[in-house]
Every structure is written in C-alpha cells, then in structure tokens.
Amino acid sequence: MSKQSGDLVDEILEFLWSENPVEATMAGVHRYDDRLEKLDLVSRRNKLRRKREYVDRIIELKAEKKSSLALDLLRDGLEVGIRMEEAVPSLDRDAGTYPRLALYGVYQLIARSNAPNHFRALRSVDRLREIPRILAEGQLNIGYGENVPYILTIGAVELCARGRDYLSRLTSLLRAEVPELENVIQKYSDSALRAFEDYLDFLMEEVQPRANSDCAVGEEILDFLLRRELHLDYGVDQIRNIARQEAAEAEEALCGEAARLGGTSDWRSLLAFTDEVQVSGNDLLERWRETIAEVRKAVRDAGLVTLPAEDDLTVCETPPFERMVIQTAGYIEAPWFEEGGKAYFCVTGPDSSASDKDIAGKSFSHLQAVLTVLRELYPGRHTLLLHRRKNFDNRLSYLARGNVVEQGWPGYMLNLAAERGLFDEPALRLHVWHHRLVSAWRILVDLDLHTGALDETGAVNRLAAGTAVAEKTAWSQVSAMAATPGASVAALAGRITIDSWRSRYRKKAGRAYSDKKFHDRLLRLSVLPPAQIGKRLALASDGRKK
C-alpha cells in the first residue's frame, strides 16, 4: 500500500468513526466515546456529501494506479451507504435504529471497554446526556418517513419497552461501580429514561397506526447489494434458484436422517427432541469448558485447520450487563484496535435472583453446545478472526469484517465436521441439515419480502412452515430481514463457494491435498473478494503460487 493510499484509508476511517461513535467504540477506537451519532437531516446531508467526495478521491487514485484493496473495500462500503441513503433510507423506515444506538452506546462502554471504571463512567454520562437528543431526531425522521414497515415499528416498540429496564439496570451497575458519581449518573439516567418513555409514546400513538406491511426495497437494490456489498456474481434469480435447490436437498436429507434415527421420515418431531439436562450453577461453566476442550481436540486431531492458542480466548460466566444479550452462551470478538483487547466466550448461568445459586438449575444440551462451539469457536468464527489478525493489517481485517467468507465459514465447517463424523452425537447430522434448511428458507423469504412477493405476515408464516421454527423465532428473523435486505444471502453463498473451492483445489492437488493446508491457505486469503480468492487458490493448487 502506497503512503498516499494508506493516508487516505486512515482519513476515511477517522471520518467514519467520528460520524459513527458507537461503531468506533465497538472497534476499540475510544476517541469518540463521549458522543452519539448526529442523525438530523442536515448532518445526514453533510455526511452524504463527504462520502461522495471520498469516493471521487478513491477513483482518482485508482486511475493513477495508486489504489489498494483497503480503498476498494472502503469505496464499496461508501457507495452502498450512499445508494441506500438515497433510495431507501433506514433512518426514515426503521424506528428501532435510535433506541438501539442509545442502548449500545452506553452498553459498549460498560461492557466492552478496558478503561478504568471512573473513565468509563464519565464517558457513559456523556452518552446518557445525548440520548434525549438522538431519540428526538428519531421522532423527526420517522415522523416524516413515507414508508415505515409495521414489523420494524413493532420491533422498535418492544425494544423501547425492554430498553428502559435494560438501561436502568446498566446505570444501576455503573452507580455501584463508581459511587462517587452516583448523583450525576442518576440525573442523566432519569433524563434518558424519560426520553425512552416519550419515544415509546410517539411510536404507539403516531407511528404504529400508519405503519404498513410493505418492506420491499425492489429487485434493483437487491442486485446492487449482492454485487457491491457481498461481491457476488449472482443476481436475484440465480440466488433464488440456488436457495430452492439447497432447501430441496436439505429436506430430503432431513427425511433420511429422521428415518435412520427414528424409523420415520418425520424430522420435525425428532428435531423437537432435546438432550437438555438441569445442571447446577457451579457445574454449568465447567460443562461448557469440557465441551470446548472436547471440540477443540476433535478438530485438531482431524487436522481440519490450524487452531489459535487456547489463551487467545477467555471462557467466563456472563457478566450481569450481558445477560439480556447472551441468554445461553455467546462469543464476543476482541476489538480490532484496542490494545490488550480480548475475545470472550460467555456462559449464562442461573438467574442471580435465585435463592440458592448452587441449587438453582440451568439447562445444558451437549449437542447444542457442540454445535455452538463448532460455529463460534473451533473451527468457527473465532478461528477465522484470529487467522486474520495474525496475517493482515488491522485496518484491512476490519474493513473485511462480515464478508462472504466470514459468513459462510461457520456453516461450511459445521457441515464438514458432520460429514467426517467427529462426534458421537447421533442427531448432529439432523441438526446440521436443519441449519442448512433454515439458511435456504431465509434467503427465499428475504428475496420475496424485498421484491414485494410476500408481505410481513406471509413471510413469517412461510418461514415458520418451511423450517419448523417457532412463530416467535420466525417473526424475529423476518424483522431482521426487513431491516437489512439481502443479508441472509451471505451465509449460504459463502458456504457453497468454499465448498466449490475445496472441490477444485482437492482435484488439482491430488495426493498432495490436505484439508489443513487448504483451510489455512483460505484463511490467509479471507479478506479478499471471492473472485480474487478463487484465482489465488487455483494458482496454489497448481503449485505455482503459495
């Protein structure tokens, strides 16, 4: 990367972080911890103007052959943001954006910062002071919005109702940690909670009555997102056909697995079976640690991929402020730019309100724990991210976050572990095929929702009927699709793309093929767009380039 290119990358990133302070905090950049986003119309127009100027500067450097992959990724991200703001601005459609930013703004400081308690408390107070402003801007933007989807409005109402209690709990914890600031924390916490009440009233009285069931952004926008955000060569119709084939294959495989396990093709009834057991609070964390060690050993012994060191991950009980977010267990990646930042796997034990925490039970499923560890840790997302940190500049790794390879890797590895029979879990293949079925149906529903073939209710019903997930789960997933059109495509597209690379690489490498070599090489290329990864893997399989 030339100095000119590197300087422009730094300048654009600094601009984006200054305009998106909550995202900056999540990334480990703490220069903007004292503020929240400005989302009024004037600020939005100024941000749009600056983005266009940066795109023009990137194009100029590219013409001079002074560009870089980081700038290419930035350009795509900027142009996606510009197009969406011009065509279907989420700030005028998704009422949940504003309380979500308010909550995450405070939550990230309390939960994810390594700064001393006193510093975090002061910055949290700064953000608490900003909450009434950002919710007022939300009222203006949503109030003038012409097409506000009903499902997003209902989600925003639920978020506000839960968010009030959550914010109250967060600030209570903060007051206990820094008692010398108790009065000022209480003052601005009360102001923020009143703003939540006002915003909730606004949603229920003014927005909900006029909200409609039309979430569609149109096929043209979907095609644009597939090509520019996900870097895929597929159009909407091609993706739909791929998802249909995947759904049919998964359905057939589920019937076969059900017949093998229970003598019936009714996979839905078998899927409902659970191996959950009640475990005391003291034993739960140990059960998870044992499962993590078991999965790690199985993956290592199978030679699937080079695993990161065990001390690169801290396994711990879920802190109080994370319990509403992580209800069973969850992975928290290390901030990209925070020195000393660590990755955590948090396990949520019995409710702290139980009278006897040692006796109070918490359900534990060995099968579900194995599936979770495979997806999230070994050889899942944690493994991929640690490879990236080792092999790439932080800026490039950060800009590639959430790309097709990252989204497809966990499902691909889950499928491979099932195929290789790494675990003595009879129902594991059943659940892996169900995971594939859900991924395919999510795409079909996502595309139909945003091309106008389905309304919200139809989307929820179709997803629940096709996958046997609970209606509440289907509602939650359709709500996410409504807010982020096309996002469901990456997981399936990434998995089948990695499958095709592996098949071609294996065929060309012949006897020299090794899963571990292929996967390690793939992860060393994982920040690149798919087309470039495919070319480099093809060269490597021919022995021409490592």
Phi, psi and omega in degrees: 000125179292161179298321180298317178294315180298320179296321180290323175302311180299319181295316181292318178299318180297320176298313181297320179292322180293330179274343181228071187299327180293318176298321178299316178299316179299326181281351182093014176260115191250018180286345184238027182291349184266010185216166171241168181303149170258118190238017175289165187299319180297315179297321179296319179293320178296320179296319179297318179298315180296321179298318178297320179297319179293322177300317179298319180293322177295318179298320178298315179296322180295320178297329179272006182058037178243016182278185181204168178299320180300319178291324177298317179294320177296318180299314179301314180297319179295316183290326175296314179299318179296312183297316182292322179294325180283323188266308183221072185298118181296333181293343176259355186242320188258099183291344180284345181303318189286309175295330179296314178297319180299314182292313181293329179301317178281316182303314182299323180293320183283320189268327194244006182256141177269004182292158178301154183306317184296317179296315180298323180295316179298316179293325177296321176299318178303317181285327175300322179296333183276342187300314178303323180295311185292327177287328175293321176295325176298318179299319179293312183295312181290326179299327179264355180296137185270334183226091183254108182297140182296318185295326177287326179293315178298320176299321179293321177299313180297319179297318179296316182297315178287326184295327177301311181294319182296315179297321178297319179294318180300313183289331174296317177298321181294318178297323179292325180287325184231073186298335181292343178252016187303315184294316182289323176298316180298319182300309184280337172295315179299319179296318179294320180294323176295323178295323176298318179299314181297319181293320178297316177300317179302314181297314185286325185269327187248321187272311185303318181297333182254359179293149181237179185259014182266108180258353192299135172257346178100152184294327180298317178294318179300315178301318179300315181294321180298321186273323186262327179271318182262350179058042178259153178265010181263147170264180183301314183296321179294317179296320180298317179295320178297317180294322178297315179298319180295318180297318180294317179296317180294320179299315179296317180295322178297318177298319179294317179295321179295320178296321179294321184278318188231007179073018180217150178275002181282082183292336182296319180290324179289326180296330181288343178293141180229146177260023184296142174230154176276129182235140179293158182305321182290330185272340188299310181300321180294322177300316179295318179298320178296319180292319178300316179296320179298313181293317180302315180296317181296318180292318179296314181295329180282349179066041183281320185193156174289123183267149176291163179297148181298327182282003173279359181224134175253121176261124187210169174287142181298125177297158182305322184285350180262350192295330177287336180271318182248096186274336178240291177200150182198155181262135176239112182289155178289142177300141186293327189240018181256117181296129180082004178295141184238156173268142182233148166241113187258136179245124183268116181271194179300156179302133182295346180279352179299145185292329180223101186295333180287331181268324183304129185265162175218134183290144178221127177245118180297319180298311181294327177294318178299313179299318180296315181294320178300316182288314192269329189241284187235110008257033188283219192298320179301316180297315180298313183295323179291325174298318179298314181298327181285325190256347186229157171300143181304322182296316181293317178299319180295317182290335180270001185300140178075012181288179187299320180295315179299319180289325183275337185302311182300315180293322177298314181289326176299314179296318181293320178298321178292317180298322182279352179062049185286344186228146177275065180233099185305327185268003185297315180297324178300314182288327177293317178294326177293321176302319179292321178298314180298318180300318180293315180293326177300319179295313181302317180291318180303310182295318180291325178297318187267356171255004175087005180284338179229143168267182185300312182297316178298322180295316179297313182296319182292318180294316180296317182291321184284335188242349183066022172277157180296151181301323179297318178295317179298318179300315181298318181289322177293323176300318178295321178296320180299325182278332184227079183303135176082353184295335182289345186288326192300319185298311180289316180299319179295317182295313182290330177292315178296320177304315182292321177299315181297318181297314180292318181297316182295319181295317182286323184286334178061228183296338181281355184293142175214131177305317183297316179296317180297312183292320178298318179294318179300316181292332176288345179251003197291350177274348184282158171297152184307319182299320180289322177299313181303317180295317183290323177294323178295318178297317182295322181292335176276356180080012183270337183207134179268000000 
